[in-house]
Amino acid sequence: MGCISYSSAMAVTYERFSLRERTREDLYHLICAHSNVTRPDLMELTGFSRSTVNHAVGQLLADGRVIEAELVVKGPGSGSGRPATQLIAVASGAPVGGIDFGHNHIQVAVADALGRPLGERLIQIDVDVLATQAMDLAAGLIADLRKEHSLDPLSSIVAGIPGPVDVRTGLVRSPTILSSWVQLAPADELERRLGTPVHIENDAVLGAYGELHRGAGAGLSNFLYIKASHGIGASLVIGGQPYKGATGLAGEIGHTHLPGHTESCRCGNRGCLEAVISVQAIRDQIAHAHPQLDADSIDLSAPPDEVTARILNEAGRTLGRVFAAFCDLLNPEALVIGGELGAASPELLDGIKASVARHSQPGTAATLKVVPAELGVRAELVGALELAAARATR
């Protein structure tokens, strides 16, 4: 049985369960969603009494859905009393898979029935213009991982792509963002190659899903996730669920126009956000200030010199001015910055914070947290595995 987060679990209607059974299911989903969780942790997270938690956990242990293991690291003052134990959910279903198509990479993974990764692969490829080759490679990597880990056929696969997919038709809609994918139905194409049901999502939606279940969004009901990488995308989480819009095209903020900018964008317009601020655009700016460097080889995660730090901070301030308007409109609890830029650059994050604080309304800024994605560049892949596990149990 796969797992969903506690917030999602609480939204499930348990009409067929008694109160005691609902309590047990709520605790089981919490155990799934947290690593190294203990009985006292469950009491703190839920407010349930010790006897309620012990009774429910005892039944889960008896049913074989959970096992108990001694914590390797004990805190100060553990003394000679009874050792603390962690609760671990047992994977009992078929394995699942996840695929993250970035603009410039493919990352795939296989996981157990609870979405816990068993193996991963990453390769670099121009996904935008090589749709057929990208899907062939992804299918081959999944097959290699299954063979390497001696896995049964996968029960579910979720794949993320860096562009708009119409939920009504399953077709890629934009002729400019993913030029070679236009009018393709990625789910059908991948199912034909893999022989397994495949669900397609926008990559930023999966990044938000990953952070919601395993990262900075855990415990938050409303937040805005930004994937800042070779493109700029967003996903809004409302009430613990990603919001996709009427046709699944919500979050395409990368093509927001920036007044005063004329940089050419792949969408055909000029001055789009991702044409001004993206991995390649920032590398080009750094290379312009450092003629001895090759733009494509610049490591944005390396400690910056003074000039590079200023470029990154200013890039963050440009992003922050755009995000401030969205935060005023949506009033999220947090702004979670993911993608390659979010993971690599504290200076960029500082710029976003300063600009959001400066340009959003005081009431919005007073309660808003701006934080990096805890899962970094793996948020989209983790989200794909989490969603695949959840879908496998429906």
Secondary structure, 3 states (H helix, E strand, C coil): CCCCCHHHHHHCCCCCCCHHHHHHHHHHHHHHHCCCECHHHHHHHHCCCHHHHHHHHHHHHHHCCEEEEECCCCCCCCCCCCCCEEEEECCCCCCEEEEEECCCEEEEEEECCCCCEEEEEEEECCCCCCHHHHHHHHHHHHHHHHHHCCCCCCCEEEEEECCCECCCCCCECCCCCCHHHCCCCHHHHHHHHHCCCEEEEEHHHHHHHHHHHHCCCCCCCCEEEEEECCCEEEEEEECCEEECCCCCCCCCHHHCECCCCCCECCCCCECEHHHHCCHHHHHHHHHHHCCCCCHHHCCCCCCCCHHHHHHHHHHHHHHHHHHHHHHHHHCCCEEEEEHHHHHHCHHHHHHHHHHHHHHCCHHHHHHCEEEECCCHHHHHHHHHHHHHHHHHCC
